[in-house]
Amino acid sequence: MSEVSDVPGVRFGIAAALAVLIVIRVAAQEKPAEMVGGCPAEPLAFHACALQKARTFNPPRTPGGKPDLQGYWRSRLTQAFSVEGVPADEPLIHDPIMPWEAAPPEVIDPADRKIPYQPWAAAIGRRGVNFTQYVDPRTTCSTAGIPRLALQDANQILQPWGDQYVLWAFEDHHNQRVIAMDGRPPVGPAIKTWNGLARGRWEGNTLVIETTNLNGYNWIDDAGNFYTDAVRVTERLTLIDPDTIDFTATFEDPKAYTRPWTVAWALVRAKEPGFELLEEACREGERSLDRIRETTGMKFYFGEPWRGR
Amino acid sequence: MRSGLIISVVALIVLSAGRGAATAQTVMPPRTPDGKPNLQGIWQAVNTAAWDIQDHAARLGVPAGQGVVEGNEIPYQPSAAAKKRENFANRLTADPETMGYLPGVPRIMYMPFPFQILQTPTHVAMVFEYDRALRTIYTNGTPHPMGPINWWLGDSRGRWDGDTLVVDVVHFTDQTWLDRAGNFHSDALHLVEHYALIGPDHLRYEVTVEDPQVFTRPWKMSMLLYRRKEPDLRLLEYDPGQLLFEAQAERERVKAN
């Protein structure tokens, strides 16, 4: 015990000073960092941390010995306003009809966290021509598209007997993708589809899904970011603990981008008792699209800004 | 008289023997590792039920067809029979399927598009090329959720009765038809479906249709589903809603130019 601490007044003074310091420290941090699966939720930091965790996590297995990803999942984000991020001073955050939320970019590569558009394409995506002149295809009850489906609402992975297919079902507009795991060749490039045709394989404990034959009629996010019908999307799903998947999607589209680029986010197991996907009939109940188009003059998308390039 | 009786008895024995042979074929369906019949694969109805589930002559663009309704008659209540006739007269625009809506169950089972069955220990998933639809049949012993719920494809809970998958389906809308010919139901529709392999590539599909608001008694449809065996065949996509919008967008583009 020092002499100083034996003096009551001084002791109180030290305690008070410490308390003030603590308050200042807490206030200085913007928010406690949000965590998911023991990793920071911010996409770039999450993916870096998840890669480390995946090295040591031994996932449960299907009867066929494959990593068992089955169950109900949700992204932490539930909405992609812009995969390039939404800054805190974004005016759309105060939009009375469709308010955006501040969010870090989901783009983790390239380092500037921006989509490496060719110049003509940058003017169409990134709240350009698409955003200002066309109705978001998802609003027309089309599919949210690849990989945006994995951001919207809940989804379910099933790994049927035989490990020949993985079924990925999405609550959003009753969507599904059948991922062929049997090493089959791709179908001809003239066959175009909204959700693409997916072929998968296991690389270690990672489910790798290659999707081609996309018609490019979907957007990547609400900001009108896009790919064309030349795109190949490669998704990677890796369990990093029993309830967290590290999800990435890499876009290669020589028509629209200068190089491949990648987004990442976490998928978290939906664990509510009795949870099931519900039927979301979209088109069947859609009543506002005509009014939206009449009042705003917005057009149907169908890839018009890039078709013919 | 007496010899006639003997011949009948002999005929009965022969018939029974034939039936026994048919049963013997169904004793050994391919099985999943949990011992259930393996229904996995891509299947398709090869009949004309999507246009008309009853016997019908050819119409423009519609092949003639032998119906799939047992006995061919549908026991409509009198007011419902009048509604069916009205639906038929207006079918080219009144059929909800022409609007690109989910076609309902059982109609989606006999749309002229392939569908794929995938099985896990707790689910039988039916994935459809038409409208990217999905039927999830829970075989985990869970009951239907509490209604009232109006789902376009209803809520399906299944169980195995021997080698037959029996699916109970409720919670429908009154917005789907059973075919293009205007056969319809209310949201009180209750279906019991039976799926049984009768050979490696043939699946018998039977469905009992019950709807006390429309029919005077339950009635039944029966048909075969055929395995699509083309190598590397996979489901593609037919998105009726988007194809309708695409045509509309093209009209608007032409008009604007």
Boltz contact constraints between the chains, C-beta under 6 A:
constraints:
  - contact:
      token1: [A, 63]
      token2: [B, 33]
      max_distance: 6.0
  - contact:
      token1: [A, 140]
      token2: [B, 245]
      max_distance: 6.0
  - contact:
      token1: [A, 141]
      token2: [B, 241]
      max_distance: 6.0
  - contact:
      token1: [A, 142]
      token2: [B, 242]
      max_distance: 6.0
  - contact:
      token1: [A, 158]
      token2: [B, 120]
      max_distance: 6.0
  - contact:
      token1: [A, 158]
      token2: [B, 123]
      max_distance: 6.0
  - contact:
      token1: [A, 158]
      token2: [B, 125]
      max_distance: 6.0
  - contact:
      token1: [A, 160]
      token2: [B, 118]
      max_distance: 6.0
  - contact:
      token1: [A, 160]
      token2: [B, 119]
      max_distance: 6.0
  - contact:
      token1: [A, 160]
      token2: [B, 120]
      max_distance: 6.0
  - contact:
      token1: [A, 161]
      token2: [B, 32]
      max_distance: 6.0
  - contact:
      token1: [A, 161]
      token2: [B, 119]
      max_distance: 6.0
  - contact:
      token1: [A, 167]
      token2: [B, 118]
      max_distance: 6.0
  - contact:
      token1: [A, 167]
      token2: [B, 125]
      max_distance: 6.0
  - contact:
      token1: [A, 169]
      token2: [B, 134]
      max_distance: 6.0
  - contact:
      token1: [A, 174]
      token2: [B, 134]
      max_distance: 6.0
  - contact:
      token1: [A, 175]
      token2: [B, 132]
      max_distance: 6.0
  - contact:
      token1: [A, 176]
      token2: [B, 127]
      max_distance: 6.0
  - contact:
      token1: [A, 176]
      token2: [B, 134]
      max_distance: 6.0
  - contact:
      token1: [A, 178]
      token2: [B, 127]
      max_distance: 6.0
  - contact:
      token1: [A, 184]
      token2: [B, 232]
      max_distance: 6.0
  - contact:
      token1: [A, 193]
      token2: [B, 237]
      max_distance: 6.0
  - contact:
      token1: [A, 194]
      token2: [B, 239]
      max_distance: 6.0
  - contact:
      token1: [A, 279]
      token2: [B, 151]
      max_distance: 6.0
  - contact:
      token1: [A, 281]
      token2: [B, 152]
      max_distance: 6.0
  - contact:
      token1: [A, 283]
      token2: [B, 241]
      max_distance: 6.0
  - contact:
      token1: [A, 284]
      token2: [B, 101]
      max_distance: 6.0
  - contact:
      token1: [A, 284]
      token2: [B, 152]
      max_distance: 6.0
  - contact:
      token1: [A, 300]
      token2: [B, 245]
      max_distance: 6.0
  - contact:
      token1: [A, 300]
      token2: [B, 249]
      max_distance: 6.0
  - contact:
      token1: [A, 302]
      token2: [B, 246]
      max_distance: 6.0
  - contact:
      token1: [A, 302]
      token2: [B, 249]
      max_distance: 6.0
